Each structure stands twice: as C-alpha cells, then as structure tokens.
C-alpha cells in the first residue's frame, strides 16, 4: 500500500509505502503527525467514502423472488476507481480529521495505491434483521465470485429500498477491501492526558451544554446529526476507546488466546497489571504489591501504555494496522528496548505496526533485531541472541521494514521541471547485515560526542 501526500501541513509533497513495520522519524514540525493523522483518518473513516452502486433490479428480484445473486467480478474491475474517488472525497474533508480550519487544507491531497490482487477468496456471511427478527441474509462462499442474498422472513420487508441498497453496497465494500485496507487502531501522543481526563472529556455532554447555552430553542434531531470536532480525530478516538474499557474488556483478543507471552513481556514494562474492579473502575496493580492505584495515581508510563495494553489484550486482530505516535513516551531506555521487542512480536504474528519516533534507542533496537536475523545458520549470531535474551519471535527481516525521515529535501513538485527544497519523506536504507541506515539522530549524537571530547581533552 502506497500513500501519496501533497500540501499537507509541513509536507509539500511525499509518498511512502506501508510495510509490516513502518517507521517515521524526523525533527519537530516536519510533518510526522500530519502524515500519521491523515493515514489514520482515511482508514478509520473509509466506509464513509468508499461507494458503489447497487442496481434497483437486484432489490426488486430479492423482494419478488425471495433471493438474488450479484456477480462481484463486476465490482473488482472498479476497485481502483472506487478507491481514488474515496481519496478525492476524503481530501476535501481533511479539516475534519484535524479539527482545524478548512482553509488550511484547500490544496491538500491524499491518495492510496493498493496491490491489484483479487480479494475474493474469503467466506463472508451476514444476517440483517430488525426488532421483529431476521429479515434477509448475505452470503459469499469461499473462493466464489457471487454474493447470494436471501429473504429469511415471509413477512413483507418494510425497509425502504434505498436502505436495502445501502446495506448490500456496504457488504460488497467490506468484501472488496477486506484484505486491501486494514482495520486501524491508534495510540496518539495525547494518550497520557486522555487516560487522566477521559471522564471529564465527555464530548457528547460538552456539545449538548454548548448548544443549550447558545440557544434555548434546540431541535434535538439537528443537534444529534450536527458534526462536531473539538479535537483531532485520533485524540477523540483515544478518549472514546478509554471511556469504553469496561465493555471492551469483556472480550479476549487472539493475542490473549494464542500469544500470552507477548502480554507477559508487556507487563514487564508496566511493572504490574491493569484491572477493572466490580464497579468498572480502572486500577493499576504493581507487581509484588498489595497496593491498588487509580490511573491518575499511577506513573506516566502506565498511563501512556494503557491504550496499547487494552488493544493487545482485548481487540487486536490479524491484519490490523496499529499506529503508535511516539511509543517511547515516558519510558526509560531499558523499557524502550522492551517495547520495541513487543512491537516486533506483533509484526511477526500478523499485525502491521506504524510508529513515529524521536528515540534513538528504539531505532537502534529495531536495527539490532534485523542484524541478528541476517543469517539463520550463523552460530555466532545465534549465540549473541541467546546470551542477550532474544528469541526468534523478536527478530525481524529487513524486507519487513519501511522507514522514512521527514525533512527538507530536493523534490520535483508536480508540474515543475526543476527540483526545489521542500519538506518531504525520505526513504532510509535498511540492510540485512548493517540494519537501519542514517535515521537522522546520528548527526546530533556525533556532535554531542565531539563537544564532550573537546571538553575532556581541552
């Protein structure tokens, strides 16, 4: 999956690919957050922008004959057009994702290119009903190109035709883009504060009070459907996620069921465990202690890892895209190494990971995990890995990783014949034996070392 950006915040023009692990680094105010939020916004809101047309004849056949069949191959040829139209519509509404002025995004463009493979292998089933029971079913068999829609009730369906068409269209979109556009989860840089103030940040209540204060003659329906964006979309999603922890915690993810060792390593970083009491109050229990701490009383590291912990334990699914803005937040260097290993573990069980970082420790640890995996038959590398406590699930291959530095670089802008210096994303070389190339941190570290050498040797 390749992303292209134009006139987005500090980024003048850029493109980057999503790998199994994608890393974005660079100085402040160079476009990392804009890149991250734009990607998250599209994937989170994709169902609002991906659109197809279902023929009236299909609905009429369903209601008259009791069933109808739709050839999905007709839509697979339209995937690129559907996606590009969605990107164009999303580009017009980028201000909503950033909760910012629309004028700042007048010339902004966001687009995605995806691999051209036919996504029709999987089986899909869904049943649609109302309060009176099941109405009709949608089924696509494994490796079949046909979607079968069947009535399940002898009672006359009272749904308006356009709603039935929307239901069918949304199901076809799910089938077409299931393997092409991943489900996305984000832990934003504001997550630490969200953990403390989530109860106060009741967006619905705040909006209602604002409207009541402004206007006593309130139309409830208008208020219900009015668009509000007090905070950037990723921040709102973080708060919304944390406010729903009690219901989220009732499920177990495939990580909890199949890879508990990852959660055990994660708990080493925490130095304890999160726990919801019988009244659904969230607490933190430090390891080897009877103390029970409220989240507000816990360390900043415990708060910054809250989203990731509950995501992994309760809702993570294979093929997800997990986005973490600065995973090093509030972590000691030793724990920065451990969180890097946890992220590598997630990559190796099928979750795509996308991070932004200012941490040289994280980059160096990822580089180590790549270098240790350069030759699986090399006894020397095996010995080092064993001595340092690494297992095979911690290690990465160079081809799994994509890395970019946000910085000023000579770029040929669309429509220009000459290159000019603008903010963009520059690819970093990743080698099996040498690991990650220049991340942009080395120059600063070298300068500090030279200054200290000058002081020592006068």
C-alpha positions as CSV (number, residue, x, y, z in Angstrom):
1,X,0.0,0.0,0.0
2,X,1.5,3.3,-1.1
3,X,0.4,6.7,0.3
4,X,0.8,10.0,-1.6
5,X,0.5,13.4,0.1
6,X,0.5,16.9,-1.2
7,X,0.3,20.2,0.6
8,X,-0.5,18.6,3.9
9,X,0.7,20.7,6.8
10,X,4.5,20.9,6.7
11,X,4.7,18.2,4.0
12,X,4.8,19.8,0.5
13,X,4.9,16.5,-1.4
14,X,5.7,13.0,-0.3
15,X,5.0,9.3,-0.8
16,X,5.7,6.3,1.3
17,X,4.8,2.6,1.5
18,X,3.3,0.7,4.4
19,X,5.4,-2.2,5.4
20,X,4.9,-4.9,8.1
21,X,6.7,-2.3,10.2
22,X,6.7,1.4,9.1
23,X,8.8,4.0,11.0
24,X,8.6,7.7,10.5
25,X,11.1,9.9,12.3
26,X,12.4,13.5,11.9
27,X,12.7,16.8,13.6
28,X,9.7,18.6,15.2
29,X,7.3,20.4,12.8
30,X,8.4,18.4,9.7
31,X,5.1,16.7,9.1
32,X,5.2,13.4,11.0
33,X,1.9,14.0,12.8
34,X,0.2,15.3,9.7
35,X,1.2,12.1,7.9
36,X,0.1,9.9,10.7
37,X,-3.3,11.5,11.3
38,X,-4.1,11.7,7.6
39,X,-3.4,7.9,7.2
40,X,-5.4,7.1,10.3
41,X,-8.3,9.3,9.3
42,X,-8.8,7.7,5.9
43,X,-8.6,4.1,7.2
44,X,-10.9,4.9,10.2
45,X,-13.5,6.7,8.0
46,X,-13.1,4.7,4.8
47,X,-16.7,3.3,4.9
48,X,-17.9,6.9,4.7
49,X,-16.0,7.5,1.4
50,X,-16.0,4.1,-0.4
51,X,-19.1,4.0,-2.5
52,X,-20.5,1.6,-5.1
53,X,-23.9,1.4,-7.0
54,X,-26.3,-1.5,-6.5
55,X,-28.9,-1.9,-9.2
56,X,-32.5,-1.4,-8.4
57,X,-33.2,-4.7,-10.2
58,X,-31.2,-6.6,-7.5
59,X,-33.5,-5.3,-4.8
60,X,-36.6,-5.9,-6.9
61,X,-35.5,-9.5,-7.6
62,X,-34.9,-10.1,-3.8
63,X,-38.3,-8.8,-2.8
64,X,-40.2,-10.6,-5.6
65,X,-38.4,-13.9,-5.9
66,X,-37.0,-14.2,-2.3
67,X,-33.4,-14.2,-3.4
68,X,-30.9,-12.6,-5.8
69,X,-27.3,-13.1,-6.9
70,X,-24.7,-10.4,-7.6
71,X,-21.6,-11.1,-9.6
72,X,-18.7,-9.5,-7.6
73,X,-16.3,-9.6,-10.6
74,X,-18.3,-6.6,-11.9
75,X,-17.0,-4.6,-8.9
76,X,-13.5,-5.9,-8.8
77,X,-12.7,-4.1,-12.0
78,X,-13.8,-0.9,-10.4
79,X,-11.6,-1.1,-7.2
80,X,-9.1,1.5,-8.3
81,X,-11.8,4.0,-9.4
82,X,-13.7,3.4,-6.2
83,X,-10.6,4.0,-4.1
84,X,-9.5,7.1,-6.0
85,X,-12.9,8.7,-5.8
86,X,-12.9,8.0,-2.0
87,X,-9.5,9.6,-1.7
88,X,-10.7,12.7,-3.5
89,X,-13.7,13.0,-1.2
90,X,-11.6,12.4,1.9
91,X,-9.1,15.1,0.7
92,X,-11.9,17.6,0.7
93,X,-12.7,16.8,4.3
94,X,-9.2,16.6,5.8
95,X,-10.1,19.5,8.1
96,X,-12.5,17.3,9.9
97,X,-9.7,14.7,10.8
98,X,-7.5,17.5,12.1
99,X,-10.4,19.5,13.7
100,X,-8.9,22.6,12.0
101,X,-9.8,25.3,9.6
102,X,-11.0,24.1,6.2
103,X,-8.9,26.9,4.5
104,X,-5.7,25.2,5.7
105,X,-6.5,22.2,3.5
106,X,-7.8,23.8,0.3
107,X,-5.0,22.4,-1.8
108,X,-4.2,19.2,0.3
109,X,-4.4,15.9,-1.4
110,X,-4.3,12.3,0.0
111,X,-4.3,9.2,-2.1
112,X,-3.7,5.5,-1.7
113,X,-2.5,2.9,-4.2
114,X,-3.0,-0.7,-3.4
115,X,-1.8,-4.0,-4.9
116,X,-4.0,-5.3,-7.7
117,X,-5.0,-8.7,-6.3
118,X,-8.5,-10.2,-6.4
119,X,-9.9,-10.2,-2.8
120,X,-12.5,-12.9,-3.3
121,X,-11.0,-15.9,-1.5
122,X,-12.6,-15.5,1.9
123,X,-16.0,-16.5,3.0
124,X,-18.4,-13.7,4.2
125,X,-21.8,-14.1,6.0
126,X,-24.1,-11.5,7.5
127,X,-27.7,-11.5,8.7
128,X,-29.8,-8.4,8.6
129,X,-32.8,-8.0,11.0
130,X,-35.0,-5.7,12.9
131,X,-36.7,-5.8,16.3
132,X,-39.1,-8.3,14.8
133,X,-36.4,-10.9,13.8
134,X,-34.1,-11.8,10.9
135,X,-35.1,-10.3,7.6
136,X,-32.5,-11.4,5.0
137,X,-29.0,-12.9,4.7
138,X,-25.9,-12.1,2.6
139,X,-23.5,-14.9,1.8
140,X,-20.4,-15.2,-0.2
141,X,-18.9,-18.7,-0.2
142,X,-15.1,-19.3,-0.1
143,X,-13.4,-18.7,-3.5
144,X,-16.8,-17.8,-5.0
145,X,-17.4,-14.6,-7.1
146,X,-21.1,-14.5,-6.3
147,X,-22.9,-12.8,-3.5
148,X,-26.2,-14.5,-2.6
149,X,-28.9,-12.5,-0.9
150,X,-31.9,-14.4,0.5
151,X,-35.1,-13.5,2.4
152,X,-35.4,-15.2,5.8
153,X,-38.9,-13.9,6.6
154,X,-42.2,-14.5,5.0
155,X,-43.3,-11.1,6.3
156,X,-43.1,-8.2,3.9
157,X,-39.9,-6.2,4.4
158,X,-40.7,-2.7,5.4
159,X,-37.2,-1.3,4.9
160,X,-37.1,1.4,2.2
161,X,-35.4,0.2,-1.0
162,X,-32.6,2.7,-0.6
163,X,-31.7,1.3,2.8
164,X,-31.6,-2.2,1.4
165,X,-29.3,-1.0,-1.4
166,X,-27.0,0.7,1.2
167,X,-26.8,-2.5,3.2
168,X,-25.9,-4.6,0.2
169,X,-23.4,-1.9,-1.0
170,X,-21.7,-1.7,2.4
171,X,-21.4,-5.5,2.5
172,X,-19.8,-5.6,-1.0
173,X,-17.4,-2.9,0.0
174,X,-16.4,-5.0,3.0
175,X,-15.7,-8.0,0.7
176,X,-13.7,-6.0,-1.8
177,X,-11.5,-4.1,0.6
178,X,-11.2,-6.6,3.4
179,X,-7.6,-7.5,2.6
180,X,-6.7,-4.3,0.9
181,X,-7.4,-1.6,3.5
182,X,-6.7,-2.8,7.1
183,X,-8.7,-2.1,10.2
184,X,-6.8,0.6,12.2
185,X,-6.2,1.5,15.8
186,X,-4.2,4.5,17.0
187,X,-2.5,5.5,20.3
188,X,-1.9,9.2,19.8
189,X,0.7,11.3,21.5
190,X,-2.1,12.8,23.7
191,X,-3.0,9.4,25.2
192,X,-1.3,10.0,28.6
193,X,-3.6,13.0,29.3
194,X,-6.6,11.2,27.9
195,X,-6.1,8.5,30.5
196,X,-6.5,11.0,33.3
197,X,-9.2,13.2,31.9
198,X,-11.3,10.7,30.0
199,X,-14.3,11.0,32.4
200,X,-14.2,14.8,32.0
201,X,-13.9,14.6,28.2
202,X,-17.4,13.5,27.6
203,X,-17.7,15.1,24.1
204,X,-21.5,14.4,23.8
205,X,-22.3,16.1,27.1
206,X,-20.0,19.0,26.4
207,X,-21.6,19.6,23.0
208,X,-25.1,19.5,24.4
209,X,-24.2,22.0,27.1
210,X,-22.6,24.3,24.5
211,X,-25.8,24.2,22.3
212,X,-28.1,24.7,25.3
213,X,-26.0,27.7,26.4
214,X,-26.1,29.3,22.9
215,X,-29.7,28.6,22.0
216,X,-32.7,27.5,24.1
217,X,-34.8,26.6,21.1
218,X,-32.9,23.4,20.3
219,X,-34.0,20.9,17.6
220,X,-33.0,17.5,19.1
221,X,-32.6,15.9,15.6
222,X,-30.5,18.7,14.3
223,X,-28.3,18.5,17.4
224,X,-27.9,14.7,17.1
225,X,-26.7,14.9,13.5
226,X,-24.6,18.0,13.7
227,X,-20.9,17.5,13.1
228,X,-18.6,18.4,16.0
229,X,-14.9,18.1,16.1
230,X,-13.5,19.6,19.3
231,X,-10.3,17.6,18.9
232,X,-8.4,15.9,16.2
233,X,-10.0,12.6,15.2
234,X,-7.2,10.4,16.7
235,X,-7.5,12.2,20.1
236,X,-11.3,11.7,20.1
237,X,-10.9,8.1,19.2
238,X,-8.4,7.6,22.1
239,X,-10.8,9.2,24.6
240,X,-13.8,7.2,23.2
241,X,-11.7,4.0,23.5
242,X,-10.8,4.6,27.1
243,X,-14.3,5.5,28.1
244,X,-15.4,2.1,26.8
245,X,-12.8,0.0,28.5
246,X,-15.4,-1.8,30.7
247,X,-17.2,-3.2,27.6
248,X,-14.0,-3.7,25.6
249,X,-12.5,-5.8,28.4
250,X,-15.3,-8.4,28.2
251,X,-13.6,-9.8,25.0
252,X,-10.3,-11.6,24.6
253,X,-8.2,-11.0,21.5
254,X,-6.3,-13.7,19.6
255,X,-3.1,-12.4,21.3
256,X,-4.6,-13.3,24.8
257,X,-5.7,-16.7,23.5
258,X,-2.7,-17.7,21.3
259,X,0.3,-15.4,22.3
260,X,0.1,-14.8,26.0
261,X,3.9,-14.5,26.1
262,X,3.6,-11.1,24.4
263,X,1.4,-9.8,27.1
264,X,3.7,-11.2,29.7
265,X,6.6,-9.2,28.2
266,X,4.4,-6.1,28.1
267,X,3.6,-6.5,31.8
268,X,7.3,-6.5,32.5
269,X,7.4,-3.0,31.0
270,X,4.4,-1.9,33.1
271,X,5.7,-3.5,36.3
272,X,2.2,-4.7,37.0
273,X,-1.2,-5.2,35.5
274,X,-4.3,-3.1,34.6
275,X,-7.5,-4.3,36.3
276,X,-11.2,-3.2,36.3
277,X,-12.9,-3.7,39.6
278,X,-16.5,-4.9,40.1
279,X,-17.7,-1.3,39.6
280,X,-15.8,-0.9,36.4
281,X,-13.2,1.4,37.9
282,X,-9.8,1.1,36.3
283,X,-6.9,0.4,38.6
284,X,-3.2,-0.5,38.3
285,X,-1.8,-3.2,40.5
286,X,2.1,-3.0,40.8
287,X,3.8,-6.3,40.7
288,X,4.5,-8.0,44.1
289,X,2.5,-5.4,45.9
290,X,-1.0,-5.3,47.5
291,X,-1.3,-1.6,46.6
292,X,-4.1,-0.7,44.2
293,X,-3.6,2.6,42.3
294,X,-6.1,4.6,40.3
295,X,-4.8,5.5,36.9
296,X,-4.4,9.2,37.9
297,X,-2.2,8.0,40.8
298,X,-0.1,5.7,38.5
299,X,3.1,6.6,36.7
300,X,3.1,8.4,33.4
301,X,4.4,5.2,31.8
302,X,1.4,3.2,33.0
303,X,-0.9,5.9,31.5
304,X,0.9,6.1,28.2
305,X,0.7,2.3,27.7
306,X,-3.0,2.0,28.6
307,X,-4.3,2.0,25.0
308,X,-1.8,-0.4,23.7
309,X,-2.3,-2.8,26.7
310,X,-6.1,-3.0,26.2
311,X,-5.8,-3.1,22.5
312,X,-3.5,-6.1,22.6
313,X,-5.4,-8.0,25.3
314,X,-8.9,-7.4,24.1
315,X,-9.5,-6.3,20.5
316,X,-6.4,-6.9,18.3
317,X,-7.0,-8.9,15.1
318,X,-4.6,-10.3,12.5
319,X,-4.0,-7.8,9.6
320,X,-4.8,-4.8,11.8
321,X,-2.7,-1.6,11.3
322,X,-1.6,-0.5,14.8
323,X,-0.4,3.2,14.8
324,X,1.5,4.5,17.8
325,X,2.6,8.1,17.9
326,X,5.9,8.1,19.9
327,X,5.9,4.7,21.6
328,X,8.8,5.9,23.8
329,X,6.6,8.3,25.7
330,X,7.6,8.3,29.4
331,X,9.7,5.2,29.1
332,X,13.1,4.5,30.5
333,X,15.7,3.4,27.8
334,X,15.5,-0.1,29.0
335,X,11.8,-0.2,28.6
336,X,12.1,1.5,25.2
337,X,14.1,-1.6,24.1
338,X,11.4,-3.9,25.5
339,X,8.5,-2.0,23.8
340,X,10.5,-2.3,20.6
341,X,10.6,-6.1,21.0
342,X,6.9,-6.2,21.8
343,X,6.2,-4.3,18.5
344,X,8.4,-6.7,16.6
345,X,6.4,-9.6,18.2
346,X,3.2,-8.0,16.9
347,X,4.6,-7.7,13.4
348,X,5.6,-11.4,13.5
349,X,2.1,-12.5,14.4
350,X,0.5,-10.6,11.5
351,X,-0.3,-7.1,12.9
352,X,1.1,-4.3,10.8
353,X,2.8,-1.6,13.0
354,X,3.2,2.1,12.1
355,X,5.2,4.4,14.5
356,X,6.6,7.9,14.7
357,X,9.5,8.3,17.0
358,X,12.2,10.6,18.3
359,X,14.0,7.7,20.1
360,X,17.5,6.6,19.0
361,X,17.1,3.7,21.4
362,X,14.0,2.4,19.5
363,X,15.7,2.7,16.1
364,X,18.9,1.0,17.4
365,X,16.9,-1.8,18.9
366,X,15.0,-2.4,15.7
367,X,18.3,-2.3,13.9
368,X,19.7,-5.0,16.3
369,X,16.6,-7.2,15.7
370,X,17.3,-7.0,11.9
371,X,21.0,-7.6,12.2
372,X,20.6,-10.7,14.5
373,X,18.3,-12.2,11.8
374,X,20.7,-11.7,8.9
375,X,21.7,-15.3,8.7
376,X,19.7,-18.0,10.4
377,X,22.5,-20.5,10.1
378,X,25.1,-18.2,11.7
379,X,26.1,-19.8,15.0
380,X,27.8,-16.6,16.2
381,X,24.6,-14.5,15.7
382,X,22.6,-17.3,17.5
383,X,25.0,-17.2,20.4
384,X,24.6,-13.4,20.8
385,X,20.8,-13.6,20.6
386,X,20.7,-16.3,23.2
387,X,23.1,-14.5,25.5
388,X,21.1,-11.3,25.3
389,X,17.8,-13.0,25.8
390,X,16.3,-12.7,22.3
391,X,14.1,-15.3,20.8
392,X,13.2,-15.9,17.2
393,X,9.9,-14.1,17.5
394,X,11.8,-10.9,18.5
395,X,13.7,-10.8,15.2
396,X,12.8,-9.0,12.0
397,X,13.8,-9.2,8.3
398,X,15.0,-6.1,6.5
399,X,12.2,-6.6,3.9
400,X,9.6,-6.3,6.6
401,X,10.6,-2.7,7.5
402,X,10.0,0.6,5.7
403,X,11.5,3.7,7.3
404,X,11.3,7.4,6.3
405,X,12.7,10.6,7.7
406,X,10.6,13.8,7.5
407,X,12.9,16.6,6.4
408,X,13.7,19.2,3.8
409,X,15.0,17.7,0.5
410,X,15.2,18.5,-3.1
411,X,11.9,17.5,-4.6
412,X,10.4,17.9,-8.1
413,X,6.9,19.1,-7.5
414,X,4.1,18.2,-9.8
415,X,4.2,20.5,-12.8
416,X,7.7,21.7,-12.2
417,X,10.7,20.8,-14.2
418,X,13.3,21.7,-11.6
419,X,13.8,20.3,-8.0
420,X,13.3,22.7,-5.1
421,X,13.9,22.2,-1.4
422,X,10.7,21.2,0.4
423,X,9.6,19.1,3.4
424,X,9.1,15.5,2.3
425,X,9.6,12.0,3.4
426,X,13.0,10.4,2.5
427,X,13.4,6.7,2.5
428,X,16.1,5.2,4.8
429,X,18.1,2.2,3.6
430,X,17.7,-1.0,5.6
431,X,20.2,-3.8,5.2
432,X,20.1,-7.4,6.5
433,X,23.7,-7.2,7.9
434,X,24.0,-3.5,8.8
435,X,20.5,-2.8,9.9
436,X,18.9,0.6,9.7
437,X,20.9,3.4,8.0
438,X,21.1,7.0,9.0
439,X,17.9,7.8,10.9
440,X,18.7,11.5,11.4
441,X,19.7,11.0,15.0
442,X,23.4,10.2,14.4
443,X,24.4,13.7,13.5
444,X,23.2,15.1,16.8
445,X,24.8,12.2,18.8
446,X,28.1,12.7,16.9
447,X,28.0,16.4,17.6
448,X,27.4,15.9,21.3
449,X,30.3,13.4,21.5
450,X,32.6,15.8,19.7
451,X,31.7,18.6,22.2
452,X,32.4,16.2,25.2
453,X,35.7,15.1,23.6
454,X,36.7,18.7,23.2
455,X,35.9,19.4,26.9
456,X,37.8,16.3,28.1
457,X,40.9,16.8,26.0
458,X,40.8,20.6,26.0
